[in-house]
Amino acid sequence: MSMNIPQIASVETAVRIYNERFCLYNKDIRELFPGIGPTTVARLKEMARAEASLHNMLQYDGRSVLTRIAYRAWGLDIDQLTHRLRKIKQLKLTERKEAK
């Protein structure tokens, strides 16, 4: 299945959700991709389920998708997101020191 992936809320939100949730439910997906409707949520879940099927992975339940597989299906590289979050935090520290 091919579709445009919506913009994530923020790098920080994406990293937090990845580390907090084993499975993603509709509420989590809407938090990750704010402003999306129910059809987009369903399509994103369908993509994640297809990815899980490719890797012969069972889903936790019918209402959720595995976080790790969903991020992979949606092209969200958690290592890259974590690196960017560290960089953002580092730059904000630098900006505060320069402002004083």
Secondary structure as the mmCIF struct_conf table of DSSP 4:
data_model
#
loop_
_struct_conf.conf_type_id
_struct_conf.id
_struct_conf.beg_label_comp_id
_struct_conf.beg_label_asym_id
_struct_conf.beg_label_seq_id
_struct_conf.end_label_comp_id
_struct_conf.end_label_asym_id
_struct_conf.end_label_seq_id
HELX_LH_PP_P HELX_LH_PP_P1 ASN A 4 ILE A 8
BEND BEND1 ALA A 9 ALA A 9
HELX_RH_AL_P HELX_RH_AL_P1 VAL A 11 GLU A 20
BEND BEND2 PHE A 22 PHE A 22
STRN STRN1 CYS A 23 LEU A 24
HELX_RH_AL_P HELX_RH_AL_P2 ASN A 26 LEU A 32
BEND BEND3 PHE A 33 PHE A 33
TURN_TY1_P TURN_TY1_P1 PRO A 34 GLY A 35
HELX_RH_AL_P HELX_RH_AL_P3 PRO A 38 LEU A 54
TURN_TY1_P TURN_TY1_P2 HIS A 55 ASN A 56
BEND BEND4 TYR A 60 TYR A 60
TURN_TY1_P TURN_TY1_P3 GLY A 62 ARG A 63
STRN STRN2 VAL A 65 LEU A 66
HELX_RH_AL_P HELX_RH_AL_P4 THR A 67 ALA A 73
TURN_TY1_P TURN_TY1_P4 TRP A 74 GLY A 75
HELX_RH_AL_P HELX_RH_AL_P5 ILE A 78 ALA A 99
#
